[in-house]
């Protein structure tokens, strides 16, 4: 009986050790939507040969980006810093590190880094060959 208890205890210890070494894959949905951050409905994808572009953009402290618009659907995640995004209608989105943005398409907007540290964002663009991802507004 003692041997069975020792064996049983040994099996329990081994199984608990194995359980602590097993790492589970975790999936966290950061965004899923049919609308951009200001509530505008996302447009249909453009016709053409698909082209995906991924950019890491660093915005220095106390910097205002040029007014611009995107011709394709895009989404990003702010890795560092803080960023304020303003659309042409005056709607404002405040982002902090870790926040996700589903950008505006064909609507003028701009970003502002009001902070004292660089803002770093990675943006994924789902476009087509020959179509620019960003168009800067003439001032």
FILUM-369050 format. One record per residue: residue number from 1; x, y, z of N, C-alpha, C in turn. Coordinates in steps of 0.05 Angstrom, whole numbers, plus 5000, padded with zeros to 4 digits. Layout:
(r NUM,(X,Y,Z),(X,Y,Z),(X,Y,Z));
...
//
This chain:
(r 1,(5017,4976,5000),(5000,5000,5000),(5017,5025,5000));
(r 2,(5039,5024,5016),(5058,5047,5017),(5069,5052,4989));
(r 3,(5076,5031,4975),(5088,5034,4948),(5067,5047,4930));
(r 4,(5042,5040,4932),(5022,5052,4915),(5019,5081,4921));
(r 5,(5019,5089,4947),(5017,5117,4954),(5041,5133,4944));
(r 6,(5065,5121,4947),(5089,5135,4938),(5088,5138,4907));
(r 7,(5080,5117,4893),(5077,5118,4864),(5056,5139,4856));
(r 8,(5034,5139,4870),(5012,5158,4864),(5022,5187,4869));
(r 9,(5036,5191,4891),(5047,5218,4897),(5067,5226,4875));
(r 10,(5084,5207,4867),(5103,5213,4846),(5090,5221,4820));
(r 11,(5069,5206,4812),(5054,5213,4788),(5041,5241,4790));
(r 12,(5030,5247,4813),(5018,5274,4817),(5039,5296,4814));
(r 13,(5062,5292,4826),(5084,5312,4824),(5092,5315,4795));
(r 14,(5096,5293,4781),(5104,5294,4753),(5083,5308,4736));
(r 15,(5058,5302,4740),(5037,5314,4724),(5035,5344,4730));
(r 16,(5039,5352,4755),(5038,5380,4762),(5062,5395,4750));
(r 17,(5085,5382,4750),(5109,5394,4737),(5104,5398,4707));
(r 18,(5093,5378,4695),(5087,5380,4666),(5068,5402,4660));
(r 19,(5048,5405,4677),(5027,5425,4673),(5039,5453,4675));
(r 20,(5059,5457,4693),(5070,5483,4696),(5089,5490,4673));
(r 21,(5100,5469,4660),(5118,5474,4637),(5102,5479,4611));
(r 22,(5078,5469,4610),(5062,5473,4586),(5052,5502,4584));
(r 23,(5058,5514,4561),(5049,5541,4556),(5026,5541,4537));
(r 24,(5005,5555,4544),(4982,5555,4527),(4983,5579,4509));
(r 25,(4975,5575,4484),(4973,5597,4465),(4949,5614,4473));
(r 26,(4953,5640,4474),(4931,5658,4481),(4926,5676,4457));
(r 27,(4901,5681,4451),(4892,5698,4430),(4875,5720,4442));
(r 28,(4882,5745,4437),(4866,5767,4446),(4858,5784,4422));
(r 29,(4832,5787,4418),(4823,5803,4395),(4826,5833,4403));
(r 30,(4841,5847,4387),(4846,5875,4392),(4826,5893,4379));
(r 31,(4815,5885,4356),(4795,5900,4342),(4780,5882,4323));
(r 32,(4755,5888,4320),(4738,5875,4299),(4715,5894,4295));
(r 33,(4714,5906,4271),(4694,5926,4266),(4688,5930,4237));
(r 34,(4666,5943,4231),(4660,5951,4203),(4661,5981,4201));
(r 35,(4670,5994,4222),(4671,6023,4223),(4699,6033,4231));
(r 36,(4706,6057,4223),(4730,6070,4232),(4726,6082,4260));
(r 37,(4747,6093,4272),(4745,6102,4299),(4724,6124,4304));
(r 38,(4717,6139,4284),(4697,6160,4288),(4669,6151,4281));
(r 39,(4666,6126,4274),(4639,6115,4269),(4632,6113,4239));
(r 40,(4649,6124,4221),(4644,6122,4193),(4646,6092,4184));
(r 41,(4628,6084,4166),(4628,6057,4155),(4652,6054,4138));
(r 42,(4666,6031,4140),(4689,6026,4123),(4679,6020,4095));
(r 43,(4695,6029,4075),(4687,6024,4047),(4693,5996,4038));
(r 44,(4684,5988,4015),(4692,5963,4003),(4721,5964,3996));
(r 45,(4734,5941,3995),(4762,5940,3986),(4763,5947,3957));
(r 46,(4784,5962,3949),(4787,5969,3921),(4793,5945,3903));
(r 47,(4785,5947,3878),(4791,5926,3858),(4820,5928,3850));
(r 48,(4833,5906,3845),(4860,5906,3836),(4877,5884,3850));
(r 49,(4902,5884,3843),(4921,5864,3855),(4927,5872,3883));
(r 50,(4920,5856,3903),(4924,5863,3931),(4953,5870,3938));
(r 51,(4955,5890,3955),(4982,5898,3965),(4978,5905,3995));
(r 52,(4993,5891,4012),(4993,5897,4041),(5018,5913,4047));
(r 53,(5015,5935,4062),(5038,5951,4071),(5036,5953,4101));
(r 54,(5059,5949,4114),(5061,5952,4143),(5083,5972,4149));
(r 55,(5075,5994,4163),(5094,6015,4170),(5097,6018,4200));
(r 56,(5121,6023,4209),(5126,6032,4236),(5132,6061,4235));
(r 57,(5116,6078,4247),(5118,6107,4245),(5125,6118,4273));
(r 58,(5146,6134,4274),(5154,6147,4299),(5149,6177,4296));
(r 59,(5133,6187,4314),(5126,6216,4313),(5140,6230,4337));
(r 60,(5157,6248,4331),(5172,6262,4352),(5154,6277,4371));
(r 61,(5163,6283,4395),(5148,6298,4415),(5140,6326,4403));
(r 62,(5117,6335,4412),(5108,6362,4404),(5106,6366,4374));
(r 63,(5097,6345,4360),(5095,6346,4331),(5066,6342,4322));
(r 64,(5058,6358,4302),(5032,6356,4289),(5037,6346,4261));
(r 65,(5024,6324,4254),(5026,6314,4227),(5010,6331,4207));
(r 66,(5018,6329,4181),(5003,6343,4161),(4975,6331,4159));
(r 67,(4956,6348,4150),(4929,6338,4145),(4932,6319,4121));
(r 68,(4918,6296,4123),(4921,6275,4102),(4896,6257,4103));
(r 69,(4895,6240,4082),(4874,6219,4083),(4886,6193,4071));
(r 70,(4873,6171,4077),(4882,6145,4068),(4861,6135,4047));
(r 71,(4871,6124,4026),(4854,6114,4005),(4846,6084,4009));
(r 72,(4858,6072,4029),(4852,6044,4035),(4847,6039,4064));
(r 73,(4835,6017,4070),(4829,6009,4098),(4856,6004,4112));
(r 74,(4858,6014,4136),(4883,6009,4152),(4876,6010,4182));
(r 75,(4894,5997,4197),(4891,5995,4225),(4918,5995,4238));
(r 76,(4920,6006,4262),(4946,6006,4275),(4944,6002,4305));
(r 77,(4968,5998,4317),(4969,5995,4346),(4992,6014,4355));
(r 78,(4986,6030,4375),(5005,6049,4386),(5023,6033,4405));
(r 79,(5049,6032,4399),(5067,6017,4416),(5078,6033,4439));
(r 80,(5084,6058,4434),(5096,6075,4455),(5084,6103,4453));
(r 81,(5083,6117,4476),(5075,6145,4476),(5045,6148,4476));
(r 82,(5037,6172,4467),(5009,6179,4465),(5005,6194,4439));
(r 83,(4981,6193,4428),(4975,6206,4403),(4946,6215,4403));
(r 84,(4942,6239,4393),(4915,6250,4390),(4909,6251,4360));
(r 85,(4886,6240,4352),(4878,6240,4324),(4853,6257,4321));
(r 86,(4852,6274,4301),(4830,6293,4298),(4820,6291,4269));
(r 87,(4794,6288,4265),(4783,6287,4238),(4774,6315,4229));
(r 88,(4767,6317,4204),(4759,6343,4192),(4734,6355,4206));
(r 89,(4718,6338,4218),(4694,6347,4232),(4699,6355,4261));
(r 90,(4724,6352,4270),(4732,6359,4297),(4729,6337,4317));
(r 91,(4722,6312,4308),(4721,6290,4327),(4749,6283,4335));
(r 92,(4753,6275,4360),(4780,6270,4371),(4781,6242,4383));
(r 93,(4804,6229,4378),(4810,6204,4390),(4837,6206,4405));
(r 94,(4837,6199,4430),(4862,6200,4446),(4872,6171,4449));
(r 95,(4896,6166,4439),(4908,6139,4441),(4931,6139,4461));
(r 96,(4934,6117,4475),(4957,6112,4493),(4969,6086,4484));
(r 97,(4993,6081,4493),(5007,6056,4486),(4989,6032,4490));
(r 98,(4988,6015,4470),(4971,5991,4472),(4944,5994,4458));
(r 99,(4936,6018,4453),(4910,6023,4440),(4911,6017,4410));
(r 100,(4889,6007,4399),(4886,6001,4371),(4869,6023,4358));
(r 101,(4875,6029,4333),(4859,6048,4318),(4852,6035,4291));
(r 102,(4826,6038,4283),(4818,6031,4256),(4814,6059,4243));
(r 103,(4832,6064,4224),(4834,6091,4213),(4811,6099,4195));
(r 104,(4810,6125,4190),(4791,6136,4171),(4800,6130,4143));
(r 105,(4781,6127,4124),(4787,6123,4096),(4774,6145,4080));
(r 106,(4790,6158,4063),(4780,6180,4046),(4768,6203,4062));
(r 107,(4778,6208,4086),(4769,6230,4102),(4793,6243,4115));
(r 108,(4795,6269,4112),(4819,6284,4121),(4820,6283,4152));
(r 109,(4844,6279,4162),(4849,6278,4190),(4879,6284,4195));
(r 110,(4887,6286,4220),(4915,6289,4227),(4920,6279,4255));
(r 111,(4945,6275,4261),(4953,6266,4288),(4971,6286,4301));
(r 112,(4970,6286,4328),(4987,6304,4344),(5000,6289,4367));
(r 113,(5026,6291,4369),(5039,6280,4393),(5044,6304,4412));
(r 114,(5027,6306,4432),(5029,6329,4451),(5049,6324,4473));
(r 115,(5059,6299,4474),(5076,6291,4497),(5105,6299,4494));
(r 116,(5121,6290,4513),(5150,6296,4514),(5166,6272,4505));
(r 117,(5153,6251,4496),(5167,6227,4486),(5156,6220,4458));
(r 118,(5172,6207,4442),(5163,6199,4415),(5139,6180,4418));
(r 119,(5121,6182,4398),(5099,6163,4396),(5106,6143,4373));
(r 120,(5103,6118,4378),(5110,6098,4359),(5086,6081,4353));
(r 121,(5079,6079,4327),(5055,6064,4319),(5062,6046,4295));
(r 122,(5051,6022,4295),(5053,6004,4272),(5026,6004,4259));
(r 123,(5025,6009,4232),(5001,6010,4217),(5001,5990,4194));
(r 124,(4979,5976,4191),(4975,5956,4170),(4955,5967,4150));
(r 125,(4963,5969,4124),(4947,5979,4103),(4939,5956,4084));
(r 126,(4913,5954,4078),(4904,5934,4059),(4895,5948,4033));
(r 127,(4914,5950,4015),(4909,5965,3990),(4912,5948,3965));
(r 128,(4917,5962,3943),(4922,5949,3917),(4945,5963,3904));
(r 129,(4958,5948,3886),(4981,5960,3872),(4972,5984,3856));
(r 130,(4988,6005,3857),(4983,6029,3842),(4966,6050,3856));
(r 131,(4955,6043,3880),(4939,6062,3895),(4954,6071,3919));
(r 132,(4958,6097,3923),(4973,6107,3946),(4958,6100,3972));
(r 133,(4973,6096,3993),(4960,6090,4019),(4954,6116,4034));
(r 134,(4969,6137,4029),(4965,6163,4042),(4968,6185,4022));
(r 135,(4950,6205,4024),(4952,6229,4008),(4952,6253,4026));
(r 136,(4973,6269,4024),(4976,6293,4041),(4959,6316,4028));
(r 137,(4943,6329,4044),(4927,6352,4035),(4945,6376,4030));
(r 138,(4940,6390,4009),(4954,6414,4003),(4945,6436,4022));
(r 139,(4964,6450,4034),(4956,6471,4053),(4956,6498,4042));
//
